[in-house]
Amino acid sequence: MAASFFFLRQLLKKLSKQTVNNCLGAISSFISAISRVSLNHEKDCSSRRITLVGLGALTSNVLQPRFASAEGKYEPFVDFTDGYSYVYPSDWRDFDFLGHDSAFKDRTAALQHVRVGFIPTNKNDIRDLGPMKEVIFDIVKNVYAAPTQKPTIFDMQERTVDGKNYWTFEYELESPNFARTAFATIAIGNGRYYTLVVGANQRRWSRVRNLLKVVADSFKILDIKPEVE
């Protein structure tokens, strides 16, 4: 099992971002469908987050309806290039998280954030990794937890959307002087192993748990269209 999850430890070795030209090209392909785009982000188009946040009518067709119409509490993030989408609290801001493709955090509580990363895999479905309980236990204990941390898993759930399986689990990592609780959603598609983690300081968890569960449950893999030569 440890060998099967060696590739998880490579999560920090993230693929490089697109160039400015690729970024702008992605905008032009669906600009007519954009109802609003944040114009106050930094002008560094090497980050696709600038152009993929807040796609309005277009994202309503991609995200599940109950997430796309969450009464202004959430904003959609859709990445057609890397093949995934999710929602995040509307008052969070984007930031760079080492080794991850996208990330957003609370404006005042930096440890309260969501991040998404992916790595290549030859698996076709998350179930190919093995039984859910064994796989999640191994991930939390041997990948997420540091040697000095005590891991605890509270809940595990599986859902199926458009033929793709997703595992979402709640866990806590406790250190001698600190504890953090989080939800993680993992799934496989497009030849990639995707991981979304959204969490907060243990002291704040009871207040934000329901808010962050919506984020974890909103993660969805989008089929990547092959490039036309």
C-alpha positions as CSV (number, residue, x, y, z in Angstrom):
1,M,0.0,0.0,0.0
2,A,2.9,2.4,0.8
3,A,4.2,1.9,-2.7
4,S,0.8,2.6,-4.2
5,F,0.8,6.0,-2.5
6,F,4.3,7.0,-3.3
7,F,3.0,9.2,-6.0
8,L,0.9,11.2,-3.5
9,R,4.0,12.4,-1.9
10,Q,4.9,14.1,-5.2
11,L,2.0,16.5,-4.9
12,L,4.3,19.4,-4.3
13,K,5.9,18.7,-7.6
14,K,3.1,20.6,-9.5
15,L,2.9,21.0,-13.2
16,S,3.9,24.5,-14.4
17,K,1.3,27.2,-15.2
18,Q,0.2,28.2,-18.7
19,T,1.9,31.1,-20.4
20,V,0.3,34.5,-20.9
21,N,-0.8,33.7,-24.5
22,N,-2.5,30.4,-23.4
23,C,-4.2,32.3,-20.6
24,L,-5.6,34.9,-22.9
25,G,-6.6,32.3,-25.5
26,A,-8.7,30.5,-22.9
27,I,-10.6,33.7,-22.2
28,S,-11.5,34.4,-25.9
29,S,-13.0,31.0,-26.4
30,F,-15.8,31.7,-23.9
31,I,-15.8,35.5,-23.4
32,S,-19.4,35.8,-24.7
33,A,-20.6,33.7,-21.8
34,I,-18.9,35.6,-19.0
35,S,-21.2,37.8,-17.0
36,R,-18.5,39.2,-14.7
37,V,-14.8,38.8,-14.2
38,S,-12.8,40.3,-11.4
39,L,-10.8,43.2,-12.9
40,N,-8.8,44.0,-9.8
41,H,-6.6,41.0,-9.7
42,E,-2.9,41.3,-10.4
43,K,-2.0,41.4,-14.1
44,D,0.0,38.2,-14.0
45,C,-1.8,36.0,-16.4
46,S,0.4,33.1,-15.7
47,S,-2.2,32.4,-13.0
48,R,-5.4,31.1,-14.6
49,R,-7.3,31.9,-11.4
50,I,-7.6,35.5,-12.6
51,T,-9.7,34.5,-15.6
52,L,-11.5,31.5,-14.2
53,V,-13.2,33.0,-11.2
54,G,-16.8,34.2,-11.4
55,L,-17.9,32.9,-14.8
56,G,-21.6,33.7,-14.2
57,A,-24.0,31.9,-16.6
58,L,-21.3,29.6,-17.9
59,T,-20.5,28.1,-14.6
60,S,-24.1,27.5,-13.7
61,N,-24.1,24.8,-16.4
62,V,-21.0,23.2,-15.0
63,L,-21.5,23.2,-11.2
64,Q,-24.4,21.4,-9.6
65,P,-27.4,23.7,-9.2
66,R,-27.4,23.8,-5.4
67,F,-23.8,25.1,-5.4
68,A,-24.2,27.6,-8.2
69,S,-27.1,29.3,-6.6
70,A,-26.0,29.4,-3.0
71,E,-27.5,32.9,-2.3
72,G,-24.2,34.7,-2.7
73,K,-22.3,32.8,0.0
74,Y,-20.1,31.1,-2.6
75,E,-18.2,31.9,-5.7
76,P,-17.6,29.3,-8.4
77,F,-14.1,28.3,-9.7
78,V,-14.0,26.5,-13.0
79,D,-10.8,25.4,-14.7
80,F,-11.6,23.9,-18.1
81,T,-7.9,23.5,-18.9
82,D,-7.1,21.2,-16.0
83,G,-10.6,19.7,-15.8
84,Y,-12.2,20.6,-12.4
85,S,-14.5,22.9,-10.6
86,Y,-15.6,23.8,-7.1
87,V,-17.1,26.7,-5.0
88,Y,-15.5,28.7,-2.3
89,P,-16.8,31.3,0.2
90,S,-17.4,34.6,-1.6
91,D,-15.3,36.6,0.9
92,W,-12.2,34.5,0.4
93,R,-9.3,35.6,-1.9
94,D,-7.0,33.7,-4.1
95,F,-3.4,33.0,-3.2
96,D,-0.5,30.8,-4.3
97,F,-0.1,27.6,-2.3
98,L,3.1,25.7,-3.2
99,G,2.6,22.7,-5.4
100,H,-1.1,23.3,-5.9
101,D,-3.1,24.5,-9.0
102,S,-5.5,26.8,-7.2
103,A,-6.1,28.0,-3.7
104,F,-8.4,30.5,-1.8
105,K,-8.2,31.6,1.8
106,D,-10.2,33.6,4.4
107,R,-9.1,37.3,4.4
108,T,-8.5,37.3,8.2
109,A,-7.8,33.7,9.1
110,A,-5.1,32.4,6.8
111,L,-5.3,28.8,8.0
112,Q,-8.9,28.7,6.9
113,H,-8.4,27.9,3.2
114,V,-9.1,25.5,0.3
115,R,-6.5,24.2,-2.1
116,V,-6.6,21.8,-5.1
117,G,-3.8,19.9,-6.6
118,F,-3.4,17.0,-9.0
119,I,-0.7,14.5,-10.2
120,P,-0.6,12.0,-13.1
121,T,-1.9,8.5,-12.5
122,N,-2.5,5.4,-14.5
123,K,-5.6,4.6,-12.5
124,N,-9.1,5.2,-14.0
125,D,-11.2,5.5,-10.9
126,I,-10.7,6.2,-7.2
127,R,-11.9,2.7,-6.4
128,D,-8.9,1.3,-8.2
129,L,-6.8,2.4,-5.3
130,G,-8.5,-0.2,-3.0
131,P,-11.2,-0.3,-0.3
132,M,-12.2,3.2,0.7
133,K,-11.6,2.8,4.4
134,E,-8.1,1.3,4.0
135,V,-7.1,3.9,1.4
136,I,-8.3,6.9,3.3
137,F,-6.7,5.7,6.6
138,D,-3.4,5.2,4.7
139,I,-3.5,8.6,3.1
140,V,-4.3,10.5,6.4
141,K,-1.8,8.6,8.5
142,N,1.1,8.3,6.0
143,V,0.7,11.3,3.7
144,Y,-1.2,14.1,5.4
145,A,0.1,13.6,9.0
146,A,3.6,14.5,10.0
147,P,5.5,12.1,12.4
148,T,4.7,14.4,15.3
149,Q,0.9,14.6,14.6
150,K,-1.9,12.4,15.8
151,P,-4.4,11.7,13.0
152,T,-8.1,11.1,13.6
153,I,-10.7,10.3,10.9
154,F,-14.3,11.3,11.7
155,D,-16.3,10.4,8.6
156,M,-16.0,9.0,5.1
157,Q,-18.5,9.4,2.3
158,E,-18.7,8.3,-1.4
159,R,-20.7,10.1,-4.0
160,T,-21.1,9.5,-7.7
161,V,-21.6,12.3,-10.2
162,D,-21.8,11.8,-14.0
163,G,-20.3,8.3,-13.6
164,K,-17.3,9.6,-11.6
165,N,-16.7,8.5,-8.0
166,Y,-15.6,10.9,-5.3
167,W,-14.5,10.2,-1.7
168,T,-14.9,12.9,0.9
169,F,-13.6,12.5,4.5
170,E,-13.3,14.6,7.6
171,Y,-10.1,14.3,9.6
172,E,-8.0,16.1,12.3
173,L,-4.2,16.4,12.7
174,E,-3.2,17.1,16.3
175,S,0.2,18.3,17.3
176,P,1.4,19.0,20.9
177,N,0.4,22.7,20.6
178,F,-1.8,22.9,17.6
179,A,-4.6,21.0,15.8
180,R,-6.2,21.5,12.4
181,T,-9.4,19.9,11.1
182,A,-10.3,19.5,7.4
183,F,-12.4,17.9,4.7
184,A,-10.6,16.3,1.8
185,T,-12.2,15.2,-1.5
186,I,-10.2,12.9,-3.8
187,A,-11.1,11.6,-7.2
188,I,-9.5,10.3,-10.4
189,G,-10.2,11.4,-14.0
190,N,-8.4,12.7,-17.1
191,G,-5.5,10.6,-16.1
192,R,-5.0,12.6,-13.0
193,Y,-5.4,12.1,-9.3
194,Y,-7.2,15.2,-7.9
195,T,-7.2,16.3,-4.3
196,L,-9.2,19.1,-2.7
197,V,-8.5,20.0,1.0
198,V,-10.5,22.6,2.9
199,G,-10.0,23.2,6.6
200,A,-9.5,25.5,9.5
201,N,-8.0,25.8,13.0
202,Q,-9.6,23.3,15.4
203,R,-10.9,26.2,17.5
204,R,-12.9,27.6,14.6
205,W,-14.0,24.3,13.2
206,S,-17.4,24.1,14.9
207,R,-18.3,27.5,13.5
208,V,-17.2,26.9,9.9
209,R,-17.7,23.2,9.4
210,N,-21.0,23.4,7.5
211,L,-19.7,26.2,5.3
212,L,-16.6,24.2,4.4
213,K,-18.5,20.9,3.8
214,V,-20.3,22.6,0.9
215,V,-16.9,23.4,-0.6
216,A,-15.7,19.8,-0.2
217,D,-18.9,18.4,-1.7
218,S,-18.9,20.8,-4.7
219,F,-15.7,19.4,-6.2
220,K,-16.3,18.0,-9.7
221,I,-14.0,16.7,-12.4
222,L,-14.6,18.1,-15.9
223,D,-13.7,16.1,-19.0
224,I,-10.7,17.7,-20.7
225,K,-11.1,18.0,-24.5
226,P,-8.1,16.7,-26.4
227,E,-6.1,19.3,-28.2
228,V,-6.7,19.6,-32.0
229,E,-3.5,19.5,-33.9
